[in-house]
Amino acid sequence: MKVDTLEAYNIPPDILQIWRDQVGPELLPVQERAVKEFGLFGDGNLIVFSPTSSGKTFVGEMAAVKAARENTKVFYLVPQKALAAEKFEELRRRYDPVGIKVVVSSRDRREFDQEIERRDFQIAIVVFEKLQALLVGKPQLMEAVGLVVVDELQMITDRERGPALELLLTKLRIAAPSHGSSAYPPCSGVRRRSPSGSERNSWWTRAGRSSCARVFSVEACSGTASTTPNKRAARSSPPSRATSGRSCS
């Protein structure tokens, strides 16, 4: 699937040019499946889990950038301050020239905290625990946020940090409506590995009971790539029908 064909999904020409120049003229298989088969640019919840270097992180970036260009504010959550700084520099370099304001917040990077509190951003790269702190001080932040992308979602299974991340995601999913009486901020995640299917689906089932309109997750794992919207999974190679609760590990 060529990047140019994303024009059919209302991706602006200047963004398509950036993607062609920075990423390449064609989408990788997992990226194509996320767009064409599983509604990446739609309103449904979505989990994508895929091997390392399969292009999963760009799936989350596409969702974030499209939302930002549609005047939707995005939280892009990462587990480490070094990763936050790296992602901030990358996205700011790519999208600042086209007017997308990217900011960062971590324990060491506080220069944009007041702008985040004022909602003066399009994409905010924030470490998990830092967002928790920001929401304690300004819980109304979620009123303006339309999409949450979570990088390294497998951290939810970590004994030390997992419970706090689960609590944070649950808060995001039950946040007050921001787009009408029934629409809630979307949440997204990116993982390097996949937990067992029962482990992942246990959290997904609990979180799914809330009213968040959209969850988008990208995770890495061993094995073939899969895309999971609303508790469905489908392997990208070889093609197969959608199945419930399948893990790629």
C-alpha positions as CSV (number, residue, x, y, z in Angstrom):
1,M,0.0,0.0,0.0
2,K,1.5,3.3,-1.1
3,V,1.6,6.2,1.4
4,D,-0.1,8.4,-1.3
5,T,-3.2,6.3,-1.0
6,L,-3.7,7.5,2.5
7,E,-5.2,10.6,0.9
8,A,-8.4,8.6,0.8
9,Y,-8.4,8.7,4.6
10,N,-8.2,12.5,4.7
11,I,-4.5,12.7,5.4
12,P,-3.3,16.2,4.3
13,P,-0.8,16.4,1.4
14,D,1.9,18.0,3.6
15,I,1.8,15.1,6.1
16,L,1.9,12.6,3.2
17,Q,5.0,14.3,1.9
18,I,6.7,14.1,5.3
19,W,5.8,10.4,5.6
20,R,7.1,9.7,2.1
21,D,10.4,11.5,2.8
22,Q,11.0,10.3,6.4
23,V,9.5,6.8,6.3
24,G,9.3,5.7,2.7
25,P,6.8,5.5,-0.2
26,E,5.0,2.3,0.9
27,L,3.5,1.1,4.2
28,L,4.8,-2.1,5.8
29,P,2.4,-5.0,6.1
30,V,1.3,-4.4,9.7
31,Q,0.8,-0.7,8.9
32,E,-1.3,-1.5,5.9
33,R,-3.5,-4.0,7.8
34,A,-4.0,-1.5,10.6
35,V,-5.3,1.1,8.1
36,K,-7.3,-1.1,5.7
37,E,-8.6,-3.9,7.8
38,F,-8.8,-2.6,11.3
39,G,-9.8,1.0,11.1
40,L,-6.7,2.8,12.4
41,F,-8.2,6.2,11.4
42,G,-11.7,5.3,12.6
43,D,-13.3,5.5,16.0
44,G,-12.9,2.0,17.3
45,N,-10.5,0.7,19.9
46,L,-7.4,-1.0,18.4
47,I,-4.5,-3.1,19.6
48,V,-1.6,-3.9,17.2
49,F,1.1,-6.3,18.3
50,S,4.0,-7.0,16.0
51,P,7.7,-8.2,16.0
52,T,10.5,-5.7,16.5
53,S,11.3,-3.6,13.4
54,S,8.0,-4.5,11.7
55,G,6.9,-0.8,11.7
56,K,4.5,-0.9,14.7
57,T,5.6,2.4,16.2
58,F,4.8,4.3,13.0
59,V,1.2,3.0,13.3
60,G,0.8,4.9,16.5
61,E,2.5,7.9,15.0
62,M,0.1,7.9,12.1
63,A,-2.9,7.9,14.4
64,A,-1.4,10.7,16.6
65,V,-0.5,13.0,13.7
66,K,-3.9,12.6,11.9
67,A,-5.7,13.4,15.2
68,A,-3.4,16.4,15.8
69,R,-4.1,17.8,12.4
70,E,-7.8,17.5,13.1
71,N,-7.4,19.7,16.2
72,T,-7.5,16.8,18.6
73,K,-5.0,16.9,21.4
74,V,-2.9,13.7,21.9
75,F,-1.0,12.3,24.8
76,Y,1.8,10.0,23.6
77,L,2.9,8.0,26.7
78,V,6.3,6.3,27.1
79,P,7.9,4.5,30.0
80,Q,11.3,6.2,30.1
81,K,12.6,9.8,30.1
82,A,15.2,9.0,27.5
83,L,12.6,7.6,25.2
84,A,10.5,10.6,25.8
85,A,13.3,12.9,24.8
86,E,14.1,10.8,21.7
87,K,10.5,10.7,20.5
88,F,10.1,14.4,21.2
89,E,13.1,15.4,19.1
90,E,12.0,13.1,16.3
91,L,8.4,14.3,16.1
92,R,9.2,17.9,16.6
93,R,11.7,17.7,13.8
94,R,9.2,16.1,11.5
95,Y,6.1,18.1,12.3
96,D,7.0,21.5,13.7
97,P,7.4,22.8,10.1
98,V,3.8,22.0,9.3
99,G,2.4,23.6,12.5
100,I,2.0,20.6,14.8
101,K,3.2,21.6,18.3
102,V,5.0,18.8,20.0
103,V,6.0,19.1,23.7
104,V,7.6,16.7,26.2
105,S,7.2,16.2,29.9
106,S,9.2,14.0,32.3
107,R,11.0,14.3,35.6
108,D,13.9,16.0,33.9
109,R,12.0,17.9,31.2
110,R,9.6,20.3,32.8
111,E,9.9,23.3,30.5
112,F,6.5,22.5,28.8
113,D,4.5,21.6,31.9
114,Q,2.7,24.9,32.1
115,E,1.8,24.7,28.4
116,I,0.4,21.2,28.9
117,E,-1.6,22.4,31.8
118,R,-2.9,25.3,29.6
119,R,-3.6,22.7,26.9
120,D,-1.3,24.6,24.5
121,F,-0.1,21.6,22.5
122,Q,-1.1,19.2,19.8
123,I,1.0,16.2,20.8
124,A,2.5,15.8,24.3
125,I,5.1,13.1,24.9
126,V,4.8,12.2,28.5
127,V,6.4,9.5,30.8
128,F,3.7,7.3,32.4
129,E,4.2,8.5,36.0
130,K,4.6,12.1,35.0
131,L,1.1,12.1,33.4
132,Q,-0.2,10.6,36.6
133,A,1.2,13.6,38.4
134,L,-0.1,16.1,35.9
135,L,-3.6,14.7,36.2
136,V,-3.5,14.9,40.0
137,G,-2.8,18.7,39.7
138,K,-5.0,19.3,36.6
139,P,-7.6,16.5,36.2
140,Q,-9.5,18.6,33.7
141,L,-6.7,18.0,31.2
142,M,-8.5,15.0,29.9
143,E,-11.4,17.1,28.9
144,A,-9.4,18.4,25.9
145,V,-7.6,15.2,25.0
146,G,-9.0,13.1,22.1
147,L,-6.4,10.3,21.7
148,V,-3.9,8.6,24.0
149,V,-1.1,6.5,22.5
150,V,0.8,4.3,24.9
151,D,4.2,3.1,23.9
152,E,5.6,-0.1,25.5
153,L,2.3,-1.2,26.8
154,Q,3.8,-4.5,28.0
155,M,4.9,-2.5,31.1
156,I,1.4,-3.2,32.4
157,T,2.7,-6.7,33.3
158,D,5.7,-5.3,35.2
159,R,5.5,-6.1,38.9
160,E,6.7,-2.6,40.0
161,R,5.3,-0.3,37.5
162,G,2.4,-2.3,36.0
163,P,-0.2,-1.5,38.7
164,A,0.4,2.3,38.4
165,L,0.1,2.1,34.6
166,E,-3.1,0.0,34.8
167,L,-4.5,2.6,37.2
168,L,-3.5,5.5,34.8
169,L,-5.1,3.8,31.8
170,T,-8.2,3.1,33.7
171,K,-8.5,6.7,34.7
172,L,-8.0,7.8,31.1
173,R,-10.7,5.4,30.0
174,I,-13.3,6.6,32.5
175,A,-12.4,10.3,32.0
176,A,-15.2,12.8,31.5
177,P,-16.6,13.0,28.0
178,S,-14.8,15.4,25.7
179,H,-16.6,15.0,22.4
180,G,-20.3,14.9,23.4
181,S,-22.4,12.9,25.8
182,S,-20.9,9.5,24.9
183,A,-17.5,10.0,23.4
184,Y,-14.4,9.6,25.6
185,P,-10.7,10.1,25.0
186,P,-9.1,7.3,23.0
187,C,-6.1,5.4,24.5
188,S,-3.3,3.9,22.6
189,G,-0.3,1.7,23.5
190,V,2.9,0.4,22.0
191,R,4.6,-2.8,23.3
192,R,7.9,-4.5,22.5
193,R,6.6,-7.9,23.6
194,S,3.3,-9.5,24.2
195,P,2.1,-11.0,27.4
196,S,0.1,-14.2,27.4
197,G,-3.3,-13.8,25.6
198,S,-5.1,-14.4,28.9
199,E,-3.0,-11.8,30.7
200,R,-3.5,-9.1,28.1
201,N,-7.2,-9.9,27.5
202,S,-7.8,-9.9,31.3
203,W,-6.9,-6.2,31.4
204,W,-8.5,-5.4,28.1
205,T,-11.8,-6.9,29.3
206,R,-11.8,-5.0,32.5
207,A,-10.8,-1.7,30.8
208,G,-13.3,-2.3,28.1
209,R,-16.1,-2.1,30.5
210,S,-15.6,1.7,30.7
211,S,-16.9,4.2,28.1
212,C,-13.6,5.2,26.4
213,A,-14.4,5.6,22.7
214,R,-11.1,4.3,21.4
215,V,-8.1,2.3,22.6
216,F,-5.2,1.9,20.2
217,S,-2.3,-0.3,21.2
218,V,0.9,-1.2,19.4
219,E,3.2,-3.8,20.9
220,A,6.1,-5.9,19.8
221,C,6.4,-9.6,20.2
222,S,8.1,-12.7,18.8
223,G,6.2,-14.3,15.9
224,T,4.0,-12.9,13.3
225,A,2.3,-9.5,13.3
226,S,-1.3,-9.2,14.5
227,T,-3.8,-6.4,14.7
228,T,-6.5,-6.5,17.3
229,P,-9.5,-4.2,17.3
230,N,-11.9,-4.6,20.2
231,K,-10.6,-7.9,21.4
232,R,-10.2,-9.4,17.9
233,A,-6.8,-10.5,16.5
234,A,-5.7,-11.3,13.0
235,R,-2.3,-12.5,11.9
236,S,-0.7,-10.8,9.0
237,S,1.3,-13.7,7.6
238,P,-0.2,-15.9,6.6
239,P,-3.6,-14.2,6.3
240,S,-6.3,-15.6,8.6
241,R,-9.8,-14.8,9.8
242,A,-10.2,-12.7,12.9
243,T,-10.1,-14.6,16.1
244,S,-10.8,-13.7,19.7
245,G,-8.0,-13.2,22.3
246,R,-5.1,-14.5,20.3
247,S,-1.6,-13.6,21.4
248,C,1.4,-13.5,19.0
249,S,3.8,-14.8,21.6
